[in-house]
Amino acid sequence: MMQLKDILYKVSLEKVIGSTDVSIENIHFDSRSVAGNDVFVALTGVQMDGHEYIDKAIENGATAVIVENLPVTQINKVTYVVVDNSHKALALMAANFYDNPSADLKLIGVTGTNGKTTTTSLLYQLFKNCGYKTGLISTVEILIDEVVVPTKHTTPDPLTINKHLASMRDAGVDYCFMEVSSHGISQERVTGLHFAGGIFTNLSHDHLDYHNSFKEYRDVKKRFFDELATCAFAIYNKDDKNGPVMVQNTKARKLGYALKTYTDYQGNILENQFGGLLLKVNGQELWTKMIGEFNAYNVLAIYACAVELGLEELEVLETISKLDGVSGRFQYFTTKAQNITAIIDYAHTPDALKNVLQTINAIRTKNAQLITVVGCGGDRDTSKRPIMADIATSLSNKVILTSDNPRTEDPEAILKDMEAGVQPQNFQKSMTIVNREQAIKTAANIANKNDIILIAGKGHETYQEINGVRHDFDDRKKITTILNQLEK
């Protein structure tokens, strides 16, 4: 147990009714989880307001509540703490409650539109292979050294983050690599964490359903670098026009990486094929199993980060050459009889889809058709739907528009939004099949010898979310089964 006054360290308090000299067992922002001697934090959200559940939290045993708006009636023996921002208060309280675990290890945050999962996962692999106890907080999974913890969010809530960081500290973890999403920054989920460094990958169209404009989206990302300490480093993609903007006000040491601009960590692509990439990095040649220009940037980012964290350059290059790709990120296999290549990729933004298609087109031979299966998620940014369809139909020989995760939206309505982006000259290239499994089957059936099938949008996900229910659905398993049946 901790004293409430200690948990509130660094929290900006507007008013306190009651005593902060009370013992607290736990912190919760869900009233249903509250028990005796807990503190309840009332969070304001887009769909729910935690202030509506204060009475329930007290009924369940809360001895203190953190609020932005003081209830009209206060209950005796309950401490009420008024703050300006309950999200920020929760983050600082969570860090204090777990004794600021991020300060006891080297925590690196990775932000950007695309490449966060790949960059963090590759850094985890790299440092593990170099003999360090390593942690990972990513979209795909949370790893405490080698212990796997399931995850649902790119950036978890502050209590979850600090709990896992505390477990990492207790397990002797040296380094942790963490995806930092725009939602996570905006909702103060990473406030109070001590970052040894940050990496910016790139910025393109995404999450405009949540952020009001691209500028707002960019500025939220920038906040992460603005708040880095002077002892930290800020590694940024200098080829991305938003890269210099990200770090222009940071107090951290700035280090650029690029393929097309002269900078601190310079790369050149010497070969790009389905077998992998041959790169020159700061004058040294490097072979990697990963494919495409977008992965060349990811490799440069992890190389720069590892060197800045003190690893020896040649050891880093050698270790990178042995790294495997990341689940659902340009994951591919080729059938034996027909030599059909199936690629699974998480590309769910216009820029990511364009990168993957351009990579495939740069590698494929003229006798190989590219068949793309793609959809867009429901309850998300609608403005990118026609753009995604336009990119797919412009850069593929054939396109099948289909459901992604429709969530609570009508999948046919989503597909109509996408169809609006198909240019007249590309009408004959495209077809719409709502059922995702049927769309994948159709792609396999129309594929000829040496053709390439790209299934984009869901990548590592093993479910399809329809009307709030997650149904088992794995793109990789589906296409593997279908192509193997056709080979028989």
N, C-alpha and C positions, 0 to 999 in steps of 0.2 A: 504493500500500500504506500501511497505518496500523499503528501499534503497538497491540498488544492493550490495554495500559494506558490508551491514549487512547480506545479504543472503549468501555472499561468505565467511563468517567467518569460519575458520579452513580448507578451501579449499586450496590446494597447487596450487598456480598460477605460470605459467611459463612465461606468457607475457600478458600484457593488452594494448589494443589499444582503446583509448577513455576514457570516464569517468565512474567511478563506483559510482559517486554521482548522480545517476538517480533513479527515483521512478519506482518500478516494481509492476505491478498489479497481475501477476500470473507466474507460472513456467510451461513449457510444454516440452515434448520430442517428441510430435506428431505435425508436422508443421500445420496440418489441424485444430488443436484446438487453435492455436495462434491467439491472438487479440491484440489491441493496448496496448502499454506499458508492454508487456510480455517479458520474457526471454525464449529463446529456447535453449535446451540442445541437442547437436548433439551426439547421442549414436551410437557407433559402434557395430554391431551385426553379427551373423552368416549369416543371409539372407539379411539384409538391413543395409545401412550405413546412419545415420542421416545427415552426411555432404552433401549428395546429395540434401537435402531439405532445406538448409540454405536460399537460395534465396526465396523459397516459404514462409518460416517463416517470413522473413523480409517484403515480399510483404503483408503478413497478419497483419503486425503491430509490429513485434518484435523490441524492442529497444536495446536488447543485445543478444548475442549468446555465448554459451559456446562450445568450440571446442577442439579437440585433434590436428587437422591439420588446420592451418590458410588458409582461401581461398586466392587465388592469388590476387583477387581484393576485397578491402574493401569499404563499402559504408559509406559516411559521416553521422554523427549523430547516427551511430550504434556502440555500444561498443562490441569489440571482446575480449573474455577472453580465453587464451590458457591454457589447463590443461593436465596433464599426463594421467589421467583416467577419462573420462566423466561420467562413471557409478558411480564412487566413489564421484565425484563432485555433481552429482544429489542427491545422498543420503544425503550428508552433507547439501546441499542447502535446501532440503525438510524438514529436521529436523529444520534448522534455520527458515525457512519460517513459520512453524507452532509452533515456540517458544519451540522446544524440548519437546514435550508432554510426551515422554517416561520417562523423568526424574521426572515427577509428579505422576507417579503411579508405582506399582510393576509389571514390565514386566518380564515374564518367557518364555524363548525360549526352544522348544523341538525339537531335531534333532535325526536322525537315519534313517535306511531304512524302518522299519516297526514300527507301534505303535504310530506314531506322532499324528494322528487324534484322536485315542482313548484316549491317555494320555491327550491331551489338552482339549478335550470335557469333560472328566471325572473331570478334575480339575475345569473347568467352573461350572459343576453341583455341585461339592463339595462345592466350595466357595459361590455359590448362595444359596445353602441349609443351609449354615452356616450364612447367613444373610448379605453377602457382595455384593456391586455392583461390577459386574465382566464383563470383556470383553473377547472375543474369536476371534482369527484370525486363521482359519483352512481351510483345503481343502473343507469341506462341506459347511461352512457358516462363516460369520463374525457377531458377536453379540456385540452390544453396550448396555450392561446390558441386556435388554429384546428386544431391537430393532434388527430385522434381516436384514442383508445386503447380497445380493447374491455375490458369488465369483467364479472365474474361475481358479485361480492359488493357489498352496499350499502356496507360499510366494508372495504376490502382489508386485507391483513396489513401490519404496520409497515414492512417492507422495501419493499414495493410503494408504500405511501403516501409514504415519504420519498424514494424514487427519483423518483417523479413530481413531488413538490414541488421536488426539486433541479433537475429538467428545467425546471420552470416558472420557478424563480429564474434559471436560466441563459438562459432565453428572454426575460427581462425582464418577467415577469408581475407585475402590481401587486396583484391580488386573487385569492383562490381561495375558492370556495364548496364545502363538503363535507358530504355526508350523514354523520351519526354515528348508527349503530344501537345498540340495547341490547347486541347481541352484541359489537360493536366496543368498547364501553365495558367490558363485563364481562371480555373477553379482553385488555384492556390495549392494544388496537391503536392508540389515540389518545394513549396515555401519552407524555409527552415533547414533544408538539407545543405550539407557542405559538399560542394562539387569540386573535385580536383581539376576537372576540365570539362569542356563541352565540345561537341562536334556538330557542325551544320552540314547537311548533305545537299539539299536543293529545295527549291520552293516553286510550286505550281498550283494549279486550280484544285482545291479540295476544301471540304468542310464549310462551304459558304452557306449551308443551311443553318450553321451554328454561329459563324462570324458574319457580320453584316456586309463586309466588303473584303476584297483581297488585301487592301491596305491594313485593315484591322487584323486579319489573319497573320500577315507578315509582322506587324508590330507586336502581336502576342508572342510569336516565336522569338523576336528580338529581345523581349523582356528577359528571357532566360540568360542571354549573354550579357545584358546590362547588369544583371545581379551577380555575375561571377566575381569572385574575390581577386585581388591583385596577385595572389600567389598561384592562381589557376591559369590554365591555358585555354585558348579559344581557337580550335582548328576549323577552318571554313573552306568551302568549295569556291575558289576564286573565279572559276569559269561561269558560275551562276551569277547573274547580274544582281541578285539579292544578297550574295555572299558578303561583299564589303559593307552593305547596309546593316547586316546582322551584327557585325562586330565593331561598328563605327564608334559606339559609346562604351564599349566594354573596358573594364579596368584590367582584365586578364591579358596575358601575353598572346598576341595574334600570330597565327601561323596558317599560311594558305597552302592548298593543294590544288593541282590543276593538270589537265592534259593539253590545254591550248594557250595557257598564259604562263609567263615566267613567274615562278614563285618559290617558296621554301621547299615544298615537296613536289617535284616535277615528274610527270609520267608521260610515256609515249607508248602507243599500241604498235607493236611490231607484227603480231599475227593475231587473228581473231577467227576461231573456227569452233565446230561443235566439240572438239576435244579440249578446248580451253583457250587461254589468252597468253601470249608472250608479250611482256611489258619491259620497258626500260624505266627504272625508278631511280632518280638521282644518280644516273650513270651506271647502275647495276641492272643486269638482266634478271628477269623473274618470270617463271612459268607458273600459272595457276590453273586449276581445274574449272574455274568460273568463266563465264562467257559474256561477251558484250561490253560496250563502252560504259554502260551504267555500272557494271561490276568492276571495271577498271577504276572508276571513281571510288567505289567502296573499298577496293584494295589499297588505294592511295591513302584513304582516310584511316584505315586500321594501321597501316605502316607508320604514318605520321604519329598517331596516338601512342603506339607501342614504343617508338623511339623517344617521344617526349616523356614517357613514363620511365625511361631509363634502360630499356632493353637494348642489347647490342644489335647493330644494324644487320649484320650478316646472319645472325641467329633468327632475326625477324623474317628476313627474306626466305630463308630455308624453311621456316615453320609455315609461312603463308603458302608456299608451294605444295604443302601436304594437306592443306585444309579442304574439307568437303564443303559443298554448297549448303544452303539452308532449305529446310522443308518448304515446298510450295513456292520457291523462288527459282524460276527457270529450271525446274526439275523435269528431266526428260528421259525417255527410253525409246529404243528403236526395235521394231519387230524384225524377226530373222528372215522370213520368207519374202515379204513385200517391201522391207526396208522403209516402213512408214514410221516417222518420228512423231511422237506425241509429247507436247510440252505443257506443263502445268505451271501457271504463274499467277501470283496474287494481284497483278496489275488491275487496280480498280479506280485509277485516276487517269485523265487524258494523257498526261505526260508519261506515266509509267507504261501505259498501253503502247503509246507511240515508240518509246524506247525499246520495248520488247520486239515489236513488229519490225522496226528498223534493224535491230540486231539480227533477226531471223533472215530478213531480206538481204543483208550484207553477206550472209554465210551460204544461203541456199543456192543450188544450181538452177539453171534455167528450165530444166525438165521437172522441177519439183514445184507443185502447187502449194500455196499456203491457205489453209482452211481455218478460219478463226471462229470460235464459239465464245460469245461474250454477252453479259447482261449488266444491269446496274441495280444497286441495292435500293430497297424501299425505305421510306422515312428518312431519307438523306438528301443531300444537295441535288435538286432536280435540274439545275442549269447545265450540269456536266453530261447529262444523258445524250442529247443530240450530238455533242462534241465527240463522245466516245464512239458512237455509231459512225460518224463521219470518218474518224481516224481508222477504225477497223475496216470499213469498206474501201477506203482510199489506199490502204497498204496491204490488203489481202486479195487473193484471187476469188475466194468465196467466204461469205460471212453468214453465220447463223446467230441471230439475236434471240436470247432466251432469258429465263428467270435467273436471278442471282439469289439474294436473300430478300424476297419481297416484303418481309416483316408484316406490317399491318396494311400495306397498300395492295391494290389490285394489280397483279403482275401484268395484265394486258394493258393497263393504263401506263405503267412504266415503259413497256415496250413501244407504245404509241409515241411517247416522248422521245425515245431513241430513234424510231423510224423517221421522225421529222428532220433528223440530221443527215439522212442518207441523200447524197446529191443525185440528180436525175441520171447521170451517166453511170452510176453505181447500182441502180435499182436491180438490174438483172443479176448482180453478184450476190444479193442478199435474200435471205428468207427469214421468217420469224416462226419459231417453235416455242411455245410457252413452257412446256415441260422440259426441264433441264436434261433429264436422263435421255429423253427422246432426241433432244438436240445433239447430244454427244453421240448417240447411236447413228444419227443421220450423218454426222461428220465422218465417222468411221466408215460408213457404207459408201460414201461418195469419194473417199480417198483412194487414189490409185498408187501404184508402186512408186516409191521414193517421195511421196507427198509428205507434207508437214501439217500437223494439227495442233493449233494453239487453243488451250482451254483457259480462259483468263477470268480473273475477278475474285476467286475464292481461295486459290492456292492451298495453304496448309489446313484450311477449315474442314472439319469432318461432319458438318451438318448443313442443313438448309433451313433457314428460319421463315416459317409461314404462319401468319396470324398468331405470333407470340409463342409458337411451339417449334422446338428444334427437332428436325427429323434427320436420321442418319443419312449422310450424303458426302461421299469422298470422291472428288473429281478424278484423282489418280487411280483409285480402285475401279471406278466405273470404266474409264477408258482402257485400262489394262485388261479387265475382264472381257470387254467387248472386242478389242483387237485380237486377243488370244483366241476367242471363239471363231472369229473370221479367218484366222490362220489355219484352223483345223480342216 
